[in-house]
């Protein structure tokens, strides 16, 4: 599946998007961390719990309102991962 990375996550990985496999959002993120372990501290507040400041969307829907890391994914889905955004 296609995983789109935004802002500082692009800088940390050197990629705008990646193709990763998995059956759930959590499995796809595990594959992402295998390639880019430096993202672990950015994405997770503690093991198994996404940081409140990180936004993860499957096909445009926030996974927090689906099944979180257990949200199922299909090969043709798109996962968007946004870092915290601040400004005014």
Backbone atoms as SQL, in Angstrom:
CREATE TABLE atoms (id INTEGER PRIMARY KEY, chain TEXT, resi INTEGER, resn TEXT, atom TEXT, x REAL, y REAL, z REAL);
INSERT INTO atoms VALUES
  (1, 'A', 1, 'UNK', 'N', 0.836, -1.174, 0.000),
  (2, 'A', 1, 'UNK', 'CA', 0.000, 0.000, 0.000),
  (3, 'A', 1, 'UNK', 'C', 0.881, 1.236, 0.000),
  (4, 'A', 2, 'UNK', 'N', 0.321, 2.323, -0.459),
  (5, 'A', 2, 'UNK', 'CA', 1.071, 3.574, -0.519),
  (6, 'A', 2, 'UNK', 'C', 0.966, 4.292, 0.824),
  (7, 'A', 3, 'UNK', 'N', 2.115, 4.722, 1.336),
  (8, 'A', 3, 'UNK', 'CA', 2.181, 5.495, 2.568),
  (9, 'A', 3, 'UNK', 'C', 2.783, 6.847, 2.217),
  (10, 'A', 4, 'UNK', 'N', 2.009, 7.909, 2.422),
  (11, 'A', 4, 'UNK', 'CA', 2.471, 9.270, 2.161),
  (12, 'A', 4, 'UNK', 'C', 2.958, 9.887, 3.455),
  (13, 'A', 5, 'UNK', 'N', 4.125, 10.498, 3.391),
  (14, 'A', 5, 'UNK', 'CA', 4.735, 11.152, 4.554),
  (15, 'A', 5, 'UNK', 'C', 4.767, 12.649, 4.302),
  (16, 'A', 6, 'UNK', 'N', 4.571, 13.435, 5.330),
  (17, 'A', 6, 'UNK', 'CA', 4.478, 14.879, 5.184),
  (18, 'A', 6, 'UNK', 'C', 5.472, 15.600, 6.095),
  (19, 'A', 7, 'UNK', 'N', 5.837, 16.798, 5.663),
  (20, 'A', 7, 'UNK', 'CA', 6.659, 17.754, 6.416),
  (21, 'A', 7, 'UNK', 'C', 7.926, 17.105, 6.987),
  (22, 'A', 8, 'UNK', 'N', 8.098, 17.164, 8.296),
  (23, 'A', 8, 'UNK', 'CA', 9.341, 16.674, 8.899),
  (24, 'A', 8, 'UNK', 'C', 9.546, 15.179, 8.690),
  (25, 'A', 9, 'UNK', 'N', 8.470, 14.418, 8.505),
  (26, 'A', 9, 'UNK', 'CA', 8.636, 12.976, 8.262),
  (27, 'A', 9, 'UNK', 'C', 9.295, 12.729, 6.914),
  (28, 'A', 10, 'UNK', 'N', 9.036, 13.593, 5.956),
  (29, 'A', 10, 'UNK', 'CA', 9.740, 13.503, 4.668),
  (30, 'A', 10, 'UNK', 'C', 11.225, 13.761, 4.866),
  (31, 'A', 11, 'UNK', 'N', 11.524, 14.761, 5.679),
  (32, 'A', 11, 'UNK', 'CA', 12.924, 15.088, 5.942),
  (33, 'A', 11, 'UNK', 'C', 13.648, 13.941, 6.639),
  (34, 'A', 12, 'UNK', 'N', 12.993, 13.321, 7.603),
  (35, 'A', 12, 'UNK', 'CA', 13.612, 12.235, 8.368),
  (36, 'A', 12, 'UNK', 'C', 13.839, 10.974, 7.541),
  (37, 'A', 13, 'UNK', 'N', 12.972, 10.732, 6.562),
  (38, 'A', 13, 'UNK', 'CA', 13.073, 9.508, 5.764),
  (39, 'A', 13, 'UNK', 'C', 13.692, 9.731, 4.395),
  (40, 'A', 14, 'UNK', 'N', 13.676, 10.982, 3.934),
  (41, 'A', 14, 'UNK', 'CA', 14.150, 11.259, 2.577),
  (42, 'A', 14, 'UNK', 'C', 13.170, 10.808, 1.514),
  (43, 'A', 15, 'UNK', 'N', 11.915, 10.557, 1.902),
  (44, 'A', 15, 'UNK', 'CA', 10.904, 10.055, 0.972),
  (45, 'A', 15, 'UNK', 'C', 9.579, 10.791, 1.147),
  (46, 'A', 16, 'UNK', 'N', 8.904, 11.027, 0.027),
  (47, 'A', 16, 'UNK', 'CA', 7.544, 11.575, 0.068),
  (48, 'A', 16, 'UNK', 'C', 6.531, 10.464, 0.273),
  (49, 'A', 17, 'UNK', 'N', 6.831, 9.306, -0.293),
  (50, 'A', 17, 'UNK', 'CA', 5.945, 8.156, -0.116),
  (51, 'A', 17, 'UNK', 'C', 6.739, 6.862, -0.251),
  (52, 'A', 18, 'UNK', 'N', 6.154, 5.807, 0.320),
  (53, 'A', 18, 'UNK', 'CA', 6.735, 4.469, 0.305),
  (54, 'A', 18, 'UNK', 'C', 5.634, 3.476, -0.031),
  (55, 'A', 19, 'UNK', 'N', 6.032, 2.337, -0.543),
  (56, 'A', 19, 'UNK', 'CA', 5.101, 1.223, -0.732),
  (57, 'A', 19, 'UNK', 'C', 5.427, 0.193, 0.350),
  (58, 'A', 20, 'UNK', 'N', 4.463, -0.071, 1.226),
  (59, 'A', 20, 'UNK', 'CA', 4.666, -0.985, 2.344),
  (60, 'A', 20, 'UNK', 'C', 3.510, -1.971, 2.429),
  (61, 'A', 21, 'UNK', 'N', 3.772, -3.142, 2.958),
  (62, 'A', 21, 'UNK', 'CA', 2.752, -4.178, 3.092),
  (63, 'A', 21, 'UNK', 'C', 2.300, -4.301, 4.543),
  (64, 'A', 22, 'UNK', 'N', 1.108, -4.836, 4.720),
  (65, 'A', 22, 'UNK', 'CA', 0.565, -5.101, 6.042),
  (66, 'A', 22, 'UNK', 'C', -0.930, -5.308, 5.951),
  (67, 'A', 23, 'UNK', 'N', -1.488, -5.933, 6.969),
  (68, 'A', 23, 'UNK', 'CA', -2.936, -6.175, 7.015),
  (69, 'A', 23, 'UNK', 'C', -3.676, -5.154, 7.861),
  (70, 'A', 24, 'UNK', 'N', -2.926, -4.416, 8.700),
  (71, 'A', 24, 'UNK', 'CA', -3.515, -3.386, 9.554),
  (72, 'A', 24, 'UNK', 'C', -2.627, -2.150, 9.513),
  (73, 'A', 25, 'UNK', 'N', -3.158, -1.041, 9.979),
  (74, 'A', 25, 'UNK', 'CA', -2.362, 0.184, 10.075),
  (75, 'A', 25, 'UNK', 'C', -1.123, -0.079, 10.924),
  (76, 'A', 26, 'UNK', 'N', -1.280, -0.784, 12.030),
  (77, 'A', 26, 'UNK', 'CA', -0.146, -1.078, 12.911),
  (78, 'A', 26, 'UNK', 'C', 0.946, -1.872, 12.212),
  (79, 'A', 27, 'UNK', 'N', 0.562, -2.851, 11.402),
  (80, 'A', 27, 'UNK', 'CA', 1.555, -3.651, 10.679),
  (81, 'A', 27, 'UNK', 'C', 2.290, -2.802, 9.644),
  (82, 'A', 28, 'UNK', 'N', 1.571, -1.927, 8.971),
  (83, 'A', 28, 'UNK', 'CA', 2.215, -1.050, 7.991),
  (84, 'A', 28, 'UNK', 'C', 3.198, -0.117, 8.691),
  (85, 'A', 29, 'UNK', 'N', 2.802, 0.429, 9.834),
  (86, 'A', 29, 'UNK', 'CA', 3.701, 1.305, 10.580),
  (87, 'A', 29, 'UNK', 'C', 4.914, 0.522, 11.082),
  (88, 'A', 30, 'UNK', 'N', 4.732, -0.735, 11.477),
  (89, 'A', 30, 'UNK', 'CA', 5.883, -1.575, 11.864),
  (90, 'A', 30, 'UNK', 'C', 6.874, -1.683, 10.711),
  (91, 'A', 31, 'UNK', 'N', 6.386, -1.901, 9.483),
  (92, 'A', 31, 'UNK', 'CA', 7.262, -1.983, 8.299),
  (93, 'A', 31, 'UNK', 'C', 7.982, -0.654, 8.076),
  (94, 'A', 32, 'UNK', 'N', 7.256, 0.449, 8.301),
  (95, 'A', 32, 'UNK', 'CA', 7.855, 1.778, 8.164),
  (96, 'A', 32, 'UNK', 'C', 8.996, 1.942, 9.162),
  (97, 'A', 33, 'UNK', 'N', 8.768, 1.511, 10.399),
  (98, 'A', 33, 'UNK', 'CA', 9.799, 1.648, 11.440),
  (99, 'A', 33, 'UNK', 'C', 10.977, 0.709, 11.215),
  (100, 'A', 34, 'UNK', 'N', 10.753, -0.415, 10.546),
  (101, 'A', 34, 'UNK', 'CA', 11.869, -1.296, 10.193),
  (102, 'A', 34, 'UNK', 'C', 12.827, -0.579, 9.255),
  (103, 'A', 35, 'UNK', 'N', 12.289, 0.208, 8.339),
  (104, 'A', 35, 'UNK', 'CA', 13.113, 0.970, 7.387),
  (105, 'A', 35, 'UNK', 'C', 13.650, 2.261, 7.984),
  (106, 'A', 36, 'UNK', 'N', 12.857, 2.878, 8.857),
  (107, 'A', 36, 'UNK', 'CA', 13.198, 4.190, 9.412),
  (108, 'A', 36, 'UNK', 'C', 12.934, 4.207, 10.920),
  (109, 'A', 37, 'UNK', 'N', 13.775, 3.518, 11.689),
  (110, 'A', 37, 'UNK', 'CA', 13.521, 3.423, 13.137),
  (111, 'A', 37, 'UNK', 'C', 13.500, 4.771, 13.860),
  (112, 'A', 38, 'UNK', 'N', 14.118, 5.789, 13.276),
  (113, 'A', 38, 'UNK', 'CA', 14.137, 7.108, 13.906),
  (114, 'A', 38, 'UNK', 'C', 12.736, 7.710, 14.027),
  (115, 'A', 39, 'UNK', 'N', 11.774, 7.190, 13.285),
  (116, 'A', 39, 'UNK', 'CA', 10.402, 7.689, 13.377),
  (117, 'A', 39, 'UNK', 'C', 9.664, 7.183, 14.616),
  (118, 'A', 40, 'UNK', 'N', 10.178, 6.154, 15.248),
  (119, 'A', 40, 'UNK', 'CA', 9.499, 5.573, 16.408),
  (120, 'A', 40, 'UNK', 'C', 9.182, 6.588, 17.485),
  (121, 'A', 41, 'UNK', 'N', 10.163, 7.396, 17.856),
  (122, 'A', 41, 'UNK', 'CA', 9.959, 8.409, 18.895),
  (123, 'A', 41, 'UNK', 'C', 9.025, 9.511, 18.429),
  (124, 'A', 42, 'UNK', 'N', 8.950, 9.713, 17.120),
  (125, 'A', 42, 'UNK', 'CA', 8.069, 10.740, 16.560),
  (126, 'A', 42, 'UNK', 'C', 6.608, 10.286, 16.536),
  (127, 'A', 43, 'UNK', 'N', 6.380, 8.996, 16.281),
  (128, 'A', 43, 'UNK', 'CA', 5.023, 8.488, 16.079),
  (129, 'A', 43, 'UNK', 'C', 4.345, 7.994, 17.352),
  (130, 'A', 44, 'UNK', 'N', 5.126, 7.488, 18.302),
  (131, 'A', 44, 'UNK', 'CA', 4.541, 6.827, 19.461),
  (132, 'A', 44, 'UNK', 'C', 4.836, 7.547, 20.768),
  (133, 'A', 45, 'UNK', 'N', 3.792, 7.713, 21.586),
  (134, 'A', 45, 'UNK', 'CA', 3.937, 8.268, 22.926),
  (135, 'A', 45, 'UNK', 'C', 4.514, 7.205, 23.853),
  (136, 'A', 46, 'UNK', 'N', 4.104, 5.969, 23.609),
  (137, 'A', 46, 'UNK', 'CA', 4.597, 4.793, 24.323),
  (138, 'A', 46, 'UNK', 'C', 4.371, 3.614, 23.394),
  (139, 'A', 47, 'UNK', 'N', 5.013, 2.488, 23.640),
  (140, 'A', 47, 'UNK', 'CA', 4.846, 1.358, 22.721),
  (141, 'A', 47, 'UNK', 'C', 3.368, 0.995, 22.520),
  (142, 'A', 48, 'UNK', 'N', 2.980, 0.883, 21.255),
  (143, 'A', 48, 'UNK', 'CA', 1.620, 0.474, 20.941),
  (144, 'A', 48, 'UNK', 'C', 0.571, 1.568, 21.004),
  (145, 'A', 49, 'UNK', 'N', 0.979, 2.820, 21.289),
  (146, 'A', 49, 'UNK', 'CA', 0.016, 3.925, 21.362),
  (147, 'A', 49, 'UNK', 'C', 0.541, 5.124, 20.589),
  (148, 'A', 50, 'UNK', 'N', -0.162, 5.450, 19.503),
  (149, 'A', 50, 'UNK', 'CA', 0.234, 6.608, 18.709),
  (150, 'A', 50, 'UNK', 'C', 0.213, 7.867, 19.553),
  (151, 'A', 51, 'UNK', 'N', 1.148, 8.744, 19.286),
  (152, 'A', 51, 'UNK', 'CA', 1.157, 10.042, 19.942),
  (153, 'A', 51, 'UNK', 'C', -0.115, 10.799, 19.579),
  (154, 'A', 52, 'UNK', 'N', -0.650, 11.530, 20.520),
  (155, 'A', 52, 'UNK', 'CA', -1.860, 12.334, 20.284),
  (156, 'A', 52, 'UNK', 'C', -1.607, 13.393, 19.214),
  (157, 'A', 53, 'UNK', 'N', -0.357, 13.796, 19.063),
  (158, 'A', 53, 'UNK', 'CA', -0.011, 14.874, 18.139),
  (159, 'A', 53, 'UNK', 'C', 0.137, 14.409, 16.692),
  (160, 'A', 54, 'UNK', 'N', 0.213, 13.114, 16.472),
  (161, 'A', 54, 'UNK', 'CA', 0.401, 12.555, 15.133),
  (162, 'A', 54, 'UNK', 'C', -0.963, 12.246, 14.525),
  (163, 'A', 55, 'UNK', 'N', -1.104, 12.527, 13.234),
  (164, 'A', 55, 'UNK', 'CA', -2.353, 12.203, 12.526),
  (165, 'A', 55, 'UNK', 'C', -2.082, 11.135, 11.483),
  (166, 'A', 56, 'UNK', 'N', -2.858, 10.063, 11.547),
  (167, 'A', 56, 'UNK', 'CA', -2.745, 8.971, 10.582),
  (168, 'A', 56, 'UNK', 'C', -4.127, 8.769, 9.955),
  (169, 'A', 57, 'UNK', 'N', -4.168, 8.830, 8.634),
  (170, 'A', 57, 'UNK', 'CA', -5.423, 8.701, 7.904),
  (171, 'A', 57, 'UNK', 'C', -5.340, 7.533, 6.929),
  (172, 'A', 58, 'UNK', 'N', -6.374, 6.709, 6.915),
  (173, 'A', 58, 'UNK', 'CA', -6.515, 5.670, 5.895),
  (174, 'A', 58, 'UNK', 'C', -7.602, 6.143, 4.938),
  (175, 'A', 59, 'UNK', 'N', -7.216, 6.314, 3.691),
  (176, 'A', 59, 'UNK', 'CA', -8.161, 6.779, 2.666),
  (177, 'A', 59, 'UNK', 'C', -8.930, 8.022, 3.118),
  (178, 'A', 60, 'UNK', 'N', -8.215, 8.949, 3.765),
  (179, 'A', 60, 'UNK', 'CA', -8.817, 10.216, 4.170),
  (180, 'A', 60, 'UNK', 'C', -9.565, 10.200, 5.476),
  (181, 'A', 61, 'UNK', 'N', -9.594, 9.067, 6.171),
  (182, 'A', 61, 'UNK', 'CA', -10.315, 8.986, 7.455),
  (183, 'A', 61, 'UNK', 'C', -9.330, 8.744, 8.592),
  (184, 'A', 62, 'UNK', 'N', -9.450, 9.534, 9.627),
  (185, 'A', 62, 'UNK', 'CA', -8.571, 9.443, 10.785),
  (186, 'A', 62, 'UNK', 'C', -8.742, 8.074, 11.443),
  (187, 'A', 63, 'UNK', 'N', -7.638, 7.334, 11.600),
  (188, 'A', 63, 'UNK', 'CA', -7.736, 5.978, 12.169),
  (189, 'A', 63, 'UNK', 'C', -8.177, 5.988, 13.623),
  (190, 'A', 64, 'UNK', 'N', -8.058, 7.123, 14.306),
  (191, 'A', 64, 'UNK', 'CA', -8.543, 7.206, 15.684),
  (192, 'A', 64, 'UNK', 'C', -10.052, 6.948, 15.752),
  (193, 'A', 65, 'UNK', 'N', -10.753, 7.301, 14.675),
  (194, 'A', 65, 'UNK', 'CA', -12.202, 7.129, 14.634),
  (195, 'A', 65, 'UNK', 'C', -12.591, 5.841, 13.931),
  (196, 'A', 66, 'UNK', 'N', -11.606, 5.057, 13.559),
  (197, 'A', 66, 'UNK', 'CA', -11.853, 3.734, 12.987),
  (198, 'A', 66, 'UNK', 'C', -11.475, 2.727, 14.071),
  (199, 'A', 67, 'UNK', 'N', -10.440, 1.932, 13.828),
  (200, 'A', 67, 'UNK', 'CA', -10.016, 0.949, 14.823),
  (201, 'A', 67, 'UNK', 'C', -8.578, 1.183, 15.273),
  (202, 'A', 68, 'UNK', 'N', -8.104, 2.418, 15.157),
  (203, 'A', 68, 'UNK', 'CA', -6.743, 2.744, 15.579),
  (204, 'A', 68, 'UNK', 'C', -5.720, 1.926, 14.810),
  (205, 'A', 69, 'UNK', 'N', -4.723, 1.435, 15.506),
  (206, 'A', 69, 'UNK', 'CA', -3.668, 0.637, 14.874),
  (207, 'A', 69, 'UNK', 'C', -4.199, -0.685, 14.339),
  (208, 'A', 70, 'UNK', 'N', -5.361, -1.125, 14.813),
  (209, 'A', 70, 'UNK', 'CA', -5.966, -2.369, 14.339),
  (210, 'A', 70, 'UNK', 'C', -6.843, -2.172, 13.097),
  (211, 'A', 71, 'UNK', 'N', -6.896, -0.953, 12.577),
  (212, 'A', 71, 'UNK', 'CA', -7.693, -0.682, 11.379),
  (213, 'A', 71, 'UNK', 'C', -7.177, -1.522, 10.219),
  (214, 'A', 72, 'UNK', 'N', -8.040, -2.322, 9.606),
  (215, 'A', 72, 'UNK', 'CA', -7.595, -3.135, 8.467),
  (216, 'A', 72, 'UNK', 'C', -7.247, -2.258, 7.266),
  (217, 'A', 73, 'UNK', 'N', -6.288, -2.728, 6.475),
  (218, 'A', 73, 'UNK', 'CA', -5.914, -2.038, 5.242),
  (219, 'A', 73, 'UNK', 'C', -5.850, -3.046, 4.102),
  (220, 'A', 74, 'UNK', 'N', -6.053, -2.531, 2.903),
  (221, 'A', 74, 'UNK', 'CA', -5.966, -3.330, 1.686),
  (222, 'A', 74, 'UNK', 'C', -4.816, -2.780, 0.835),
  (223, 'A', 75, 'UNK', 'N', -4.293, -3.580, -0.091),
  (224, 'A', 75, 'UNK', 'CA', -3.164, -3.131, -0.910),
  (225, 'A', 75, 'UNK', 'C', -3.412, -1.841, -1.681),
  (226, 'A', 76, 'UNK', 'N', -4.658, -1.544, -2.034),
  (227, 'A', 76, 'UNK', 'CA', -4.934, -0.330, -2.797),
  (228, 'A', 76, 'UNK', 'C', -5.305, 0.867, -1.921),
  (229, 'A', 77, 'UNK', 'N', -5.246, 0.716, -0.591),
  (230, 'A', 77, 'UNK', 'CA', -5.505, 1.828, 0.323),
  (231, 'A', 77, 'UNK', 'C', -4.319, 2.789, 0.328),
  (232, 'A', 78, 'UNK', 'N', -4.568, 3.999, 0.832),
  (233, 'A', 78, 'UNK', 'CA', -3.525, 5.006, 1.004),
  (234, 'A', 78, 'UNK', 'C', -3.501, 5.422, 2.465),
  (235, 'A', 79, 'UNK', 'N', -2.311, 5.421, 3.044),
  (236, 'A', 79, 'UNK', 'CA', -2.119, 5.851, 4.425),
  (237, 'A', 79, 'UNK', 'C', -1.353, 7.169, 4.384),
  (238, 'A', 80, 'UNK', 'N', -1.901, 8.203, 5.035),
  (239, 'A', 80, 'UNK', 'CA', -1.241, 9.504, 5.138),
  (240, 'A', 80, 'UNK', 'C', -0.827, 9.705, 6.584),
  (241, 'A', 81, 'UNK', 'N', 0.439, 10.078, 6.784),
  (242, 'A', 81, 'UNK', 'CA', 0.959, 10.272, 8.140),
  (243, 'A', 81, 'UNK', 'C', 1.491, 11.700, 8.243),
  (244, 'A', 82, 'UNK', 'N', 0.853, 12.481, 9.135),
  (245, 'A', 82, 'UNK', 'CA', 1.180, 13.895, 9.322),
  (246, 'A', 82, 'UNK', 'C', 1.813, 14.112, 10.693),
  (247, 'A', 83, 'UNK', 'N', 2.884, 14.896, 10.752),
  (248, 'A', 83, 'UNK', 'CA', 3.470, 15.259, 12.041),
  (249, 'A', 83, 'UNK', 'C', 2.608, 16.340, 12.707),
  (250, 'A', 84, 'UNK', 'N', 2.916, 16.675, 13.949),
  (251, 'A', 84, 'UNK', 'CA', 2.183, 17.753, 14.615),
  (252, 'A', 84, 'UNK', 'C', 2.312, 19.041, 13.811),
  (253, 'A', 85, 'UNK', 'N', 1.238, 19.799, 13.785),
  (254, 'A', 85, 'UNK', 'CA', 1.240, 21.066, 13.066),
  (255, 'A', 85, 'UNK', 'C', 0.954, 22.181, 14.063),
  (256, 'A', 86, 'UNK', 'N', 1.741, 23.237, 13.992),
  (257, 'A', 86, 'UNK', 'CA', 1.546, 24.381, 14.877),
  (258, 'A', 86, 'UNK', 'C', 1.671, 25.651, 14.050),
  (259, 'A', 87, 'UNK', 'N', 1.160, 26.662, 14.569),
  (260, 'A', 87, 'UNK', 'CA', 1.271, 27.944, 13.875),
  (261, 'A', 87, 'UNK', 'C', 0.142, 28.859, 14.275),
  (262, 'A', 88, 'UNK', 'N', 0.115, 29.973, 13.639),
  (263, 'A', 88, 'UNK', 'CA', -0.943, 30.891, 14.015),
  (264, 'A', 88, 'UNK', 'C', -1.145, 31.955, 13.001);
